[in-house]
Amino acid sequence: MDMMKKGLILMIYTVVAGIVLAGIYVMTKPAIAKADLSEKERAMRIVLTDWKTGERLVSNEKISHALAKGGPERVVELTWNGVKGKVFLPVYKFNTKLGKVYVLVGAVPGFGGDVKVMASFARGSSGIYLNAIKVLDASQETPGLGAKILQEAPQKRFWGIPQSGLKKGVVVDKDAKGRKDKGVVKTSDIMTGATITPRAVANSINIMYEYLTQKLGGEK
């Protein structure tokens, strides 16, 4: 009888705890969604900056409007050159002085988990090129090593990669194997000892470029 009583009490505690947790989730979900949207908007403002001049390409109002109309997030899994990654939809398209600019998010596994990157690609007279990136998440990368990718300096090394570099595939200098084109990004001097994380950023860019060229009719 004592066992049944203890079991019943435990069951009641479990049900009550479940109801409380569900209530907390329901109450906090809108605040979490709002915070995520604000972070996405801040990142989009960064990547929608002309990498050459530092000039903003799209107003805050247009960015907010695009995000509001974007709809729910969807995930597409892709493989590029043997590397598996994800592209998070929707893709946002803006008309700018550079031409059409596409903003999207991609992720590839790093050292401790997915490294998530937002990027803007501009389609101009010479084809599609990478304008700018913002690393959204590298929280599981090693502090003092791979986690340095969250700093502005290493991220800016990936800005302004022309179509010629994108076609060959973006690589970090440790993986260059003699390549000396503009698709090679030097990170070894500011991320000493870290290769996996910047490589994940490079491959996230490659995955996103693959999606643009294959799914949106871009010129490869």
Buried (B, 14 or more C-beta within 10 A) or exposed (E): EEEEEEEEEEEEEEEEEEEEEEEEEEEEEEEEEEEEBEEBBEBBBBBBBBBEEEEBBBEEEBBEEBBEEBEEEEEEEBEBEEBEBBBBBBBBEBEBEBBBBBBBBBBBBBBBBBBBBBBBBBBEEEBBBBBBBBBBBBEBBBEEBBBBBBEEEBBEBBBBBBBEBBBBBBBBBBBBEEBEEBBBBBBBEBBEEBBBBBBBBBBBBBBBBBBBBEEBEBEE
